[in-house]
Amino acid sequence: MSDARARARSELAGRVVLITGAAGGIGTALAHRFADAGARVALGDLDPARLAATADSTVGDGGTAIAIPFDVTDTDACRAAVAHVAAEWGGIDVLVNNAGITHLSLFRDTDPSVIRRVVDVNLFGAVNVTSAALPYLLASRGRIVTVSSVAGVAPLASRTGYSAAKHALHGLFDSLRAELRGSGVSVTIICPQFVNTAIGDRALGGDGGPPTMPRTTTGRAVEPDDVATAIVDATVRRRRILLYPRDAKVSYLVARAAPALYERMMAKRILG
């Protein structure tokens, strides 16, 4: 057993982990990685069938999991889901805000309602679940993990609403971290580069229908399992921020040190 895996099992065995957006991609990979570390995983998503499949596969691999379908944009549903987890397993030790959607459209071609929907899921979904879970996390001196993106620390053409929501997550959770100082609750923000998931397949177009432009990337796409492994390690270590992989760190640094250069490189890659 690797040192990282042993450390994860030592920290997470028996802990209760609530993961949103768990029906596919990074969320499904996280369910397996946390369960592999001995955690009990509560899985939330809007898609009951795919969520049940994730829970079944997690249990089939020897993990402990429950599926709780709910909409992160529904405040009452979030409170009910969190209460369900706490009643089932006695509390919550780790919250992973992973639910998110994107759009693929230039701002000039995007109806404001599309940006509002993207922000509602990515930002207010995290607000709703964190607000409901915070009393339990304070009681357990737990961990809050929020999946942002490189788009949260650098511009991303053709996904202005997505980038806006991810930038907002940093303002929210960096500020929450300051409020929670001394409470024992840690806040970790995850900034992966482009991940090989189906988020692009379910993206919104500028009119709210299917997108008319392809999902393009500014670096190599990484696999969900690799991202999930890095997230579990960052959770265990209570890191403030995780930029993963190396391309994400480069994007972060270039966007700050040479913003005009980054804009040109990104626009050329994304927009052609």
Secondary structure, DSSP 8 states (H G I E B T S, - for coil): --HHHHHHHHHHTT-EEEESSTTSHHHHHHHHHHHHTT-EEEEEES-HHHHHHHHHHHHHTT-EEEEEE--TT-HHHHHHHHHHHHHHHS--SEEEE-----B-S-GGG--HHHHHHHHIIIIIHHHHHHHHHHHHHHHHT-EEEEE--GGGTS--TT-HHHHHHHHHHHHHHHHHHHHTTTTT-EEEEEEE--BSSSTTTT-B-TTSSS-SS----SS--B-HHHHHHHHHHHHHHT-SEEEESHHHHHHHHHHHH-HHHHHHHHHHHHH-
